[in-house]
Amino acid sequence: MKSGTRWLRRLVGGEDVSDDATVDFIQGLVRASARGGRAALDDLAGALFGVVSDAHLAERVLDVLTEAGPGLWIPLDSAMRPPMYGSRDPRIMPAPAVRRMRTPLAVALAACSRDGREREEAVGHPLMTTDERLFPLLAVRTADWADAVRSQALRLLSEVVARPGGAALRTVVPVAVRLGDRRRGRPAIELVRQALLRADDDTLSAARRCEDLRGRRFAFEVSLQGGRMDERRLAAAARREPDIVSRTRCAEALAARAIAGNRPELMEELLDVTSARVRVEALTALVRLGRTDFGPRFLGDDASMMRLTAQWAVRRAGGDPAELYRRYLAAPAGRDSRGLLAGLGDCGTRAHADLVLPFVRDPRPRVRAEAVRTLRRLGARVDVAEMLEDPAPVVVRDVVKTLRASGPGVPVERLWALLGEAHPRHVRQAAHRLLADHGGWTRVRADLLLAVDPDDALSLSARTDLDLWCSRELPGAYPACPAGLLGELEDLLSAAERAVGARNARLLRWVIRAGG
């Protein structure tokens, strides 16, 4: 014990260290342990043995461990024992305070002992079933490899989670869910599942508000499988539950009830929620109930999955979604042009390109970008190169995608002009990408020009691309460097040698001269 105390004091900052400084230090170890890594957990385990003899400090430290959340105790339990049989960590030594188990932290450390008899004794200690901070560790011991420890922990845990009020059950749920990943963890998770099913509605509702994501999802899973959520609760969760997985599951359950009971009104109120997945569930259920009239309303939805579901609804009603898109785009007033363009891209053909062309001059950047994207998706042969100088980066990015998909077509001379410092960064980036498509040496020339550019973002992009070329494409750099470009590349390389690095400069100089 003394060696552990000396080690801790040395790390914290000396012999006369305040309790506050020690607690702050252990809080730092807890944060480091949460980021992962055995070393941080080993340090935390050693620190716990260093403070366990001080009853007041041990109480504060146990509170810190509790506040860290349910994900700490499982890996910390493993860190209390050496990773290899026969090895010992001098910081983690059996201490009289741990053996006497007079404080909750001492009981916790004894419950993590390498000795099964000590773990069994700690599990049976009265504090293990009365101090809520130890309940997570009691749950951990239900997956113990020693049968005697495991069976005793399961028996005590079943008593703890059955207590009125549900506070103990809510504490255990997030840890039990994580134990489900272990080979011996299934009994614990099934015990907690049954306890949740037996719990009253208020306790189960509180479990579904658990701050821990995995615990929250498990509570929803149990509630849905057990039929413990009525239509009002399902609708509320589908509208406002922060976790999208549980939110969608509730929408699916409500949809099943709506279809089984022929109650479309249950789903109509979910058509305007923010989650696209929930809206899709609602619209799908309505269509299956024969309410295909909702389809046209969502043809211009921002979410692709919702648009496709709306198109399916229109087809189920015998209509043609492409025809509706043509009609809406011809008179788009009051409608979301961007969503309608995307929808036409979903189901239109090249013949519809004329409807899209007016929108490439729309004052709204995202509408212009969607128009360019739709032309590409329709396979329309439209020259959008003039939009490379669009003031909106979002538009230029889609223009580049369209031009690259159709193959090198923009005159190289124009791209070299757009690479100049007089143009905005996003235009120069677009020119750089397109120049790279014109051939290896054109790409190298563009990279060398930008490698020393005062714009750090452009310079980094060029140097990264040049490094990639040197490592992957240089061995097959054929044809040889054109004679007319040889002198210019030599000059550019001399100017950029420091920026591109000695190795790349040496390789480039060799391959340039070899071609000469």
TAKAQUI-V613597 format. One record per pair of residues at least 24 apart in sequence whose ideal C-beta (glycine too) atoms are under 6 Angstrom apart, sorted by sequence separation. I is the first residue (numbers start at 1). J is the second residue. D is the distance in Angstrom with one decimal. If there is no record, write none. Layout:
i=I j=J d=D
i=I j=J d=D
//
This chain:
i=101 j=125 d=5.6
i=204 j=228 d=5.7
i=292 j=316 d=5.0
i=410 j=434 d=5.8
i=224 j=249 d=6.0
i=264 j=289 d=4.8
i=280 j=305 d=5.2
i=284 j=309 d=5.9
i=292 j=317 d=3.8
i=299 j=324 d=6.0
i=322 j=347 d=4.9
i=353 j=378 d=5.7
i=369 j=394 d=4.7
i=373 j=398 d=5.0
i=385 j=410 d=4.9
i=108 j=134 d=5.9
i=111 j=137 d=5.3
i=123 j=149 d=6.0
i=169 j=195 d=5.5
i=196 j=222 d=4.6
i=220 j=246 d=4.1
i=255 j=281 d=5.0
i=259 j=285 d=5.7
i=280 j=306 d=5.6
i=283 j=309 d=5.1
i=287 j=313 d=4.7
i=321 j=347 d=5.3
i=322 j=348 d=5.3
i=329 j=355 d=4.9
i=369 j=395 d=4.6
i=372 j=398 d=4.3
i=376 j=402 d=4.4
i=412 j=438 d=5.7
i=104 j=131 d=4.8
i=129 j=156 d=5.5
i=216 j=243 d=6.0
i=251 j=278 d=4.4
i=258 j=285 d=5.3
i=264 j=291 d=5.3
i=276 j=303 d=3.5
i=279 j=306 d=5.3
i=353 j=380 d=3.6
i=365 j=392 d=3.5
i=368 j=395 d=4.8
i=372 j=399 d=5.6
i=120 j=148 d=5.5
i=247 j=275 d=5.9
i=296 j=324 d=6.0
i=338 j=366 d=5.7
i=342 j=370 d=5.8
i=350 j=378 d=5.3
i=108 j=137 d=5.4
i=120 j=149 d=4.9
i=123 j=152 d=5.3
i=193 j=222 d=5.5
i=197 j=226 d=4.8
i=217 j=246 d=5.5
i=224 j=253 d=5.4
i=248 j=277 d=4.6
i=252 j=281 d=5.7
i=259 j=288 d=5.7
i=276 j=305 d=5.7
i=280 j=309 d=5.1
i=287 j=316 d=5.9
i=338 j=367 d=5.0
i=341 j=370 d=4.6
i=345 j=374 d=4.0
i=350 j=379 d=5.0
i=365 j=394 d=5.5
i=369 j=398 d=4.7
i=408 j=437 d=5.0
i=104 j=134 d=5.9
i=116 j=146 d=4.1
i=119 j=149 d=5.0
i=123 j=153 d=5.1
i=251 j=281 d=4.1
i=255 j=285 d=3.8
i=276 j=306 d=5.3
i=337 j=367 d=5.2
i=341 j=371 d=5.7
i=344 j=374 d=6.0
i=348 j=378 d=5.6
i=350 j=380 d=5.4
i=365 j=395 d=5.6
i=372 j=402 d=5.7
i=396 j=426 d=5.2
i=400 j=430 d=4.8
i=408 j=438 d=5.3
i=425 j=455 d=6.0
i=486 j=516 d=4.8
i=129 j=160 d=5.6
i=481 j=512 d=5.0
i=80 j=112 d=3.7
i=238 j=270 d=5.7
i=338 j=370 d=4.6
i=345 j=377 d=3.8
i=81 j=114 d=4.6
i=116 j=149 d=5.9
i=135 j=168 d=5.8
i=139 j=172 d=5.0
i=154 j=187 d=5.8
i=158 j=191 d=5.7
i=166 j=199 d=5.7
i=341 j=374 d=4.6
i=393 j=426 d=3.8
i=400 j=433 d=5.6
i=474 j=507 d=6.0
i=41 j=75 d=5.7
i=45 j=79 d=4.5
i=161 j=195 d=4.2
i=173 j=207 d=5.9
i=239 j=273 d=5.3
i=396 j=430 d=5.0
i=466 j=500 d=5.7
i=470 j=504 d=4.7
i=477 j=511 d=5.4
i=481 j=515 d=3.7
i=26 j=61 d=5.5
i=41 j=76 d=5.9
i=45 j=80 d=5.2
i=77 j=112 d=4.9
i=300 j=335 d=5.8
i=480 j=515 d=3.0
i=135 j=171 d=4.8
i=139 j=175 d=4.4
i=143 j=179 d=5.0
i=170 j=206 d=6.0
i=300 j=336 d=4.5
i=307 j=343 d=4.9
i=311 j=347 d=5.9
i=23 j=60 d=5.3
i=27 j=64 d=5.5
i=42 j=79 d=5.5
i=135 j=172 d=5.4
i=139 j=176 d=5.4
i=166 j=203 d=3.1
i=170 j=207 d=5.5
i=177 j=214 d=4.7
i=302 j=339 d=5.6
i=440 j=477 d=5.7
i=463 j=500 d=6.0
i=470 j=507 d=5.3
i=474 j=511 d=6.0
i=19 j=57 d=5.3
i=26 j=64 d=5.8
i=30 j=68 d=4.8
i=41 j=79 d=3.7
i=174 j=212 d=3.9
i=177 j=215 d=5.6
i=301 j=339 d=5.6
i=389 j=427 d=5.7
i=8 j=47 d=5.4
i=132 j=171 d=5.8
i=136 j=175 d=4.4
i=143 j=182 d=4.9
i=300 j=339 d=3.3
i=238 j=278 d=5.3
i=300 j=340 d=4.4
i=441 j=481 d=5.6
i=143 j=184 d=4.4
i=174 j=215 d=3.4
i=177 j=218 d=4.6
i=4 j=46 d=5.9
i=8 j=50 d=3.4
i=62 j=104 d=5.5
i=143 j=185 d=4.5
i=173 j=215 d=4.5
i=388 j=430 d=5.6
i=49 j=92 d=5.5
i=62 j=105 d=4.6
i=300 j=343 d=5.9
i=452 j=495 d=5.9
i=53 j=97 d=4.4
i=299 j=343 d=5.2
i=441 j=485 d=6.0
i=448 j=492 d=3.9
i=452 j=496 d=5.0
i=4 j=49 d=4.4
i=5 j=50 d=5.0
i=46 j=91 d=3.0
i=52 j=97 d=4.9
i=58 j=103 d=5.0
i=451 j=496 d=4.2
i=4 j=50 d=4.3
i=46 j=92 d=5.9
i=52 j=98 d=6.0
i=142 j=188 d=4.1
i=45 j=92 d=5.5
i=58 j=105 d=4.0
i=452 j=499 d=5.3
i=55 j=103 d=5.3
i=448 j=496 d=5.0
i=451 j=499 d=4.5
i=139 j=188 d=5.9
i=451 j=500 d=5.5
i=52 j=105 d=5.4
i=52 j=106 d=5.4
i=52 j=109 d=6.0
i=73 j=136 d=4.8
i=77 j=140 d=5.3
i=73 j=137 d=5.5
i=70 j=136 d=6.0
i=74 j=140 d=5.9
i=66 j=133 d=4.6
i=73 j=140 d=5.6
i=62 j=133 d=5.6
i=7 j=91 d=5.3
i=3 j=90 d=5.2
i=4 j=91 d=4.9
i=1 j=95 d=4.0
i=70 j=174 d=3.6
i=74 j=178 d=5.8
i=70 j=175 d=4.7
i=70 j=212 d=5.5
//
